[in-house]
Each structure stands twice: as structure tokens, then as C-alpha cells.
Amino acid sequence: MKRFCRHLSFLLVCLIVLTCLVPQTVRADDALDESVRKAFKKYRTSGGMVVVAKDGEIVYQQCYGWADKFNKIKVTEDTCFKLASVSKLVTGLSVMRLVELDLLDLDENIGTYLADPPYKAANPYFPKIGLTARHLMTHTSSLKSNGGLQKNRELSEILNVKKRHTSDFYKEKPGSVYRYNNYGAGIEGCLIEAATGKRLTEAARELIFDPMGIDAAYHPTLLANPENIVTTYKKNGDISITRSYRLKEECPEEIDLDHDYNDAYGNCWMTCGDLCRIGIMLSDGGWYGGKQILQPETVEEMMSSQKGKGSVTVDSPYGLNIERVSNLIRGKMLYGHQGLMESVLCNLYYDPETHFVFALCTNGCNASKNDRIGNLSRSLFNLMWKQFVQ
């Protein structure tokens, strides 16, 4: 009997040890699940996923709705979403890795990289102040969003100060005024290509994606499993762009530094889980999966005000492609990026103090137009913060 008890005690100890070794990740919580479903439904979400991490581990995730309504394909963990403007944060990671490798300088004139022979990129109203990556990453470049970039003109024609296209610029000194501009991150994509001699997705894979073990691309056909992308929908649920149409779009194989600026600011595709893993890496000072993806000082710099650095003289809400968000939790500074492209809403926010990460991806919902964060994001973020932090 004593021998039996000893064996039983040994087995119980082994069971406890094994239980501790098994990763305890996604929690089951019926009440939370129902609240999440109600939030998705309230904002007429076609399809979406929310993923939350705490202390470096994914602790909650839920899929909702349809990746493709017509073909009855539901959203799963493997569904790849278009990240909209959260792509800017992702692009910034590659830029900063190149800075670490001394292949880019945040305060060098970007015309130095974008052409051979180089030209001086500058606002013609202020020709002595060269445009830099720091200007682009803080949204202080003084470039207009509705200028020649929107019309797909050649980048070298727009930026070259000798061309003197004043219609493409505000009459504001670069670095002195914050104006959100999509094309800044688009030009960053061209800088990545110029510095590496590789197309944007290939470069980003080598610099960030592959070291983290995630699959992402700036064109859906370049994903490992492109059939997993979503159809995107309007806020009323009607189709915006189908999966099949996107997969028929050709992806240029050659670098074109004069026209590749439409890729990097809103066209990154990945799963919501992988987006959350990027948040984990940033919240952990550049570490992920036992690897140093970015240096801690690089991550800290991305989150910091750039006022007084280079020729930036204004305190932009953006550090280096990372937004500092003070209106989600009262008295709390969070970091990340919003994404709202028509009715496609995506968000990534993290707190380096509590190591809380919130990722949301949708392929269409009734998003608030007067708030880039979006009411759906606010609702789900507050739910998760109360559940896993408070």
C-alpha cells in the first residue's frame, strides 16, 4: 500500500510538472467570448479577429464572421488581413533595422538614396532644408497628401528641389508642422528598396519577418498561402474588393524607385496573430522567441518624441512610425498604430509597462469616420484591458 501511495504521489508530481510545462495560452471565457461577438456584430463587422497577449504570451483570441461571404469561408487563425495604415508601423521596423546596420541614416537627404546620381529632395519653399526619413516617419515632411504622389507621378520629379513643384508641398518648413501623410511611409518603402537592392517584401522578410518566423507580404500573391486572404467589404456589408480579384493583380518583379511608393503605407498583409507577435516584440524591447529582432534603444527611439532631433522642431504624436496614444486609457500612454482604409479597420496597441498587446483585424465594418481608432477598437480594447490588466 505504501509503495502504491508513493507511486501515486510520483505520478501526481509528474502531472503537475507537465501541466506547468505546457504553454497556457488562450483562455476560455464564455462571457468574454459573447461580449466580443456582440461588439463585432454591433459594428456590422463582415469578418474579423482579435488577439491579445500578456507577458509575452498570447492569452486570448477570437475569430468572427466571414473571410469570404460568397464562398462561405470563415475567418480562422490562418486568415490574412490587409493591415491598412498599421502597415506603416511594420514598414518602420525594416527602416530601423537598416539604420542599425548603417545602411540608412535618418537625417540624410533621402534623394541621396533614391537616385543615381543623387538629387536634393526638398520643399521648394525651403530649399536649404533637405527632406529626411525622420521627417517622413514623424509626418512632418510638409508633403501634400493630394499632390503628385496621389496622381502617381515620378517620385524624383516631385521631390527634386530643382523641379520646383510647389503644388506638391505646404508652405511649411519641414519638421515644423505635423500633418498625417500616407505617402511618407510609402517613400520609406522606396528607401528600403534602395538600401537593399531588393523588392520591399523580400527585404522586409530578411530584415524582420523571417527572423520572427512570421509570414507577411506587401502583395497578397507573395504570401506563403495567398488563398488565405480576405475579401474586403463596405460598411453596409457589400463587397469592396474580392479575394479572386486581388490574386489576379500582377506584382512587379523589378524595383521602380519612382513609383513603388504605393506599397508600404497600407498594403501589408498578415494574420492577426502575427500582428500581435510584432506587438509582443516591441513591448519586450525588440526581443521575440529568444531572438533580438531590434535593439532595445531602437525600440525606445521609435516610441519617443523626435522634437529637437535632426531638423524636427515640433512634438508630433508619432515617434518613428509609432503613434503615442493617450486617449485609450486615462492617464496611460500606449503605443502602436491605427489603420482605417475605407471600412477596413485594423489596430495594434501595446503597453511596455504591463506587456499587454492588443491586435485587431477586420475586412470591413461600420467604423467611425471621426476617430481613426474606431469605436469597435475602443470597445474591444477596453474589454481586454479590464480582463487582463485591471
Residue pairs with C-beta under 8 A, 6 or more apart in sequence:
23 57
24 57
25 57
25 58
25 59
26 58
26 59
26 60
26 61
27 59
27 60
29 60
29 387
32 60
32 383
32 387
33 62
35 383
36 50
36 62
36 64
36 380
36 383
37 62
37 64
39 376
39 379
39 380
39 383
40 48
40 64
40 65
40 365
40 376
42 376
42 379
43 365
43 366
43 367
43 375
43 376
43 379
44 235
44 236
44 237
44 365
44 366
45 64
45 65
45 362
45 364
45 365
45 366
45 376
46 65
46 66
46 69
46 233
46 237
46 362
46 363
46 364
46 365
47 64
47 65
47 66
47 67
47 74
47 75
47 79
47 230
47 233
47 362
47 363
47 364
48 63
48 64
48 65
48 75
48 360
48 361
48 362
48 363
48 365
49 61
49 62
49 63
49 64
49 75
49 77
49 79
49 81
49 271
49 272
49 273
49 360
49 361
49 362
50 60
50 61
50 62
50 64
50 272
50 358
50 359
50 360
50 380
50 384
51 58
51 60
51 61
51 272
51 273
51 275
51 276
51 359
51 360
52 58
52 59
52 60
52 61
52 276
52 356
52 357
52 358
52 359
52 384
52 388
53 59
53 276
53 277
53 279
53 280
53 283
53 355
53 356
53 357
54 354
54 355
54 356
54 357
54 388
54 389
55 355
56 280
56 284
56 355
58 273
58 276
58 277
59 388
60 384
60 387
60 388
61 77
61 272
61 273
61 276
63 74
63 75
63 76
63 77
63 79
64 75
65 74
65 75
66 72
66 73
66 74
66 75
67 73
67 74
67 75
67 76
67 79
67 228
67 229
67 230
67 231
67 243
67 363
68 230
68 231
68 242
68 243
69 231
69 233
69 237
69 239
70 231
70 239
70 242
71 243
75 230
75 363
77 271
77 273
78 225
78 228
78 271
79 228
79 229
79 230
79 271
79 272
80 215
80 220
80 223
80 225
80 226
80 228
80 229
80 230
80 269
80 270
80 271
81 229
81 230
81 269
81 270
81 271
81 272
81 344
81 346
81 361
81 362
81 363
82 220
82 229
82 230
82 232
82 266
82 267
82 268
82 269
82 341
82 344
82 346
82 363
83 90
83 266
83 268
83 269
83 270
83 275
83 339
83 346
83 361
84 266
84 339
84 340
84 341
84 344
84 345
84 346
85 182
85 265
85 266
85 337
85 338
85 339
85 340
85 341
85 346
85 372
86 268
86 275
86 336
86 337
86 338
86 339
86 346
86 347
86 348
87 185
87 218
87 264
87 265
87 266
87 267
87 268
87 339
88 184
88 185
88 264
88 265
88 266
88 321
88 337
89 278
89 321
89 322
89 336
89 337
89 348
90 204
90 208
90 216
90 268
90 270
90 278
91 185
91 188
91 189
91 192
91 204
91 264
91 265
91 268
91 321
92 137
92 185
92 188
92 302
92 320
92 321
92 322
93 204
93 207
93 208
93 278
93 293
93 294
94 192
94 203
94 204
94 207
94 208
95 104
95 133
95 137
95 188
95 191
95 192
95 320
95 321
96 294
96 298
96 301
96 302
96 320
97 207
97 208
97 293
97 294
97 298
98 104
98 191
98 192
98 195
98 196
98 207
99 105
99 106
99 298
100 294
100 295
100 298
103 195
103 196
104 113
104 133
104 191
104 195
105 133
106 132
106 133
106 134
106 137
106 310
106 320
107 132
107 133
107 134
107 310
107 311
108 130
108 132
108 133
109 118
109 120
109 121
109 122
109 130
109 131
109 132
110 121
110 130
110 131
110 132
110 133
110 136
110 159
110 187
110 191
111 118
111 119
111 120
111 121
111 130
111 131
111 156
111 159
111 160
112 118
113 191
113 194
113 195
114 121
114 155
114 156
114 159
114 187
114 190
114 191
114 194
114 257
115 156
115 257
119 156
119 159
119 160
119 161
119 162
120 127
120 130
120 160
120 161
120 162
121 130
121 131
121 159
121 160
121 161
122 128
122 129
122 130
122 131
122 159
122 161
122 174
123 129
123 131
123 142
123 143
123 161
123 169
123 170
123 172
123 173
123 174
124 161
124 163
124 164
124 165
124 166
124 169
125 142
125 166
125 169
125 171
125 172
125 173
126 142
126 173
126 174
127 161
129 173
129 174
129 175
129 311
131 141
131 143
131 159
131 174
132 174
132 310
132 311
133 188
133 191
134 175
134 306
134 309
134 310
134 311
134 312
134 320
135 141
135 142
135 174
135 175
135 184
135 310
135 311
135 312
136 184
136 185
136 187
136 188
137 184
137 185
137 188
137 306
137 318
137 319
137 320
137 321
138 175
138 178
138 306
138 312
138 316
138 318
138 319
138 320
139 178
139 179
139 180
139 181
139 184
139 316
139 318
140 174
140 175
140 176
140 177
140 178
140 179
140 312
140 314
140 316
141 174
141 181
141 184
142 169
142 170
142 172
142 173
142 174
142 176
142 177
142 179
143 149
143 168
143 169
143 170
143 181
143 183
143 184
144 167
144 168
144 169
144 170
144 181
145 179
145 180
145 181
145 182
145 183
147 158
147 165
147 167
147 168
147 169
148 157
148 158
148 165
148 167
148 168
149 155
149 158
149 168
149 183
149 186
149 261
150 183
152 259
152 262
154 258
154 259
155 187
155 190
155 257
155 258
155 259
155 261
156 257
156 258
157 163
157 165
157 258
158 165
158 168
170 177
170 179
172 179
173 313
174 311
175 310
175 311
175 312
175 313
175 314
176 313
176 314
177 314
178 314
178 316
178 317
178 318
182 265
182 266
183 261
183 265
184 265
185 264
185 265
185 321
186 260
186 261
186 262
186 263
186 264
186 265
187 261
188 264
188 321
189 200
189 218
189 260
189 261
189 263
189 264
189 265
190 257
190 260
190 261
190 264
192 200
192 203
192 204
192 207
192 264
193 199
193 200
193 203
193 255
193 257
193 260
194 257
196 202
196 203
196 206
196 207
197 255
198 206
198 255
199 252
199 253
199 254
199 255
200 218
200 260
200 263
200 264
201 216
201 217
201 218
201 219
201 222
204 216
204 218
205 216
208 293
209 215
209 216
211 291
211 293
212 274
212 277
212 278
212 281
212 288
212 289
212 291
212 293
213 289
214 270
214 271
214 274
214 277
214 278
215 223
215 224
215 225
215 270
215 271
215 274
216 223
216 268
216 269
216 270
216 274
217 223
217 268
217 269
217 270
218 263
218 264
218 267
218 268
218 269
219 249
219 251
219 263
219 267
219 269
220 226
220 229
220 246
220 247
220 249
220 269
221 247
221 249
221 251
222 251
223 229
223 269
226 247
227 243
227 247
228 271
229 243
229 246
229 247
229 269
230 243
230 363
231 239
231 240
231 241
231 242
231 243
231 363
232 239
232 240
232 241
232 342
232 343
232 344
232 363
232 364
233 239
233 240
233 343
233 363
233 364
234 240
234 342
234 343
234 364
235 343
235 364
235 365
235 366
235 367
236 366
237 364
240 342
240 343
240 344
240 364
252 260
266 339
266 341
271 361
272 359
272 360
272 361
273 359
275 346
275 348
275 359
275 361
276 348
276 357
276 358
276 359
277 288
278 348
279 336
279 348
279 349
279 350
279 357
279 358
279 359
280 288
280 350
280 355
280 357
281 287
281 288
281 293
281 294
282 299
282 302
282 322
282 335
282 350
282 352
283 350
283 351
283 352
283 355
283 356
283 357
284 352
284 355
285 296
285 299
285 300
285 352
286 292
286 293
286 294
286 295
286 296
286 298
286 299
287 293
301 319
301 320
302 319
302 320
302 321
302 322
303 319
303 322
303 324
303 335
303 352
304 319
305 315
305 316
305 319
305 324
306 312
306 316
306 319
306 320
307 313
307 314
307 315
307 316
317 323
317 324
318 324
319 335
321 337
322 335
322 336
322 337
323 335
323 336
323 337
323 338
324 333
324 334
324 335
325 333
325 334
325 335
325 336
325 349
325 373
326 332
326 333
326 334
327 373
328 334
328 349
328 373
328 378
328 381
329 385
332 351
334 349
334 350
334 351
335 349
335 350
335 351
335 352
336 347
336 348
336 349
336 350
336 358
337 347
337 348
338 346
338 347
338 372
338 373
338 374
338 377
339 345
339 346
339 347
340 346
340 367
340 372
340 374
342 364
343 364
343 365
343 366
343 367
344 362
344 363
344 364
345 360
345 362
345 365
345 367
345 374
345 376
345 377
346 360
346 361
346 362
347 358
347 359
347 360
347 373
347 374
347 377
347 381
348 357
348 358
348 359
348 360
349 357
349 358
349 381
350 356
350 357
350 358
351 357
351 389
354 389
356 384
356 385
356 388
356 389
358 380
358 381
358 384
358 385
360 376
360 377
360 380
360 381
362 376
365 374
365 376
367 374
367 375
367 376
368 374
368 375
371 378
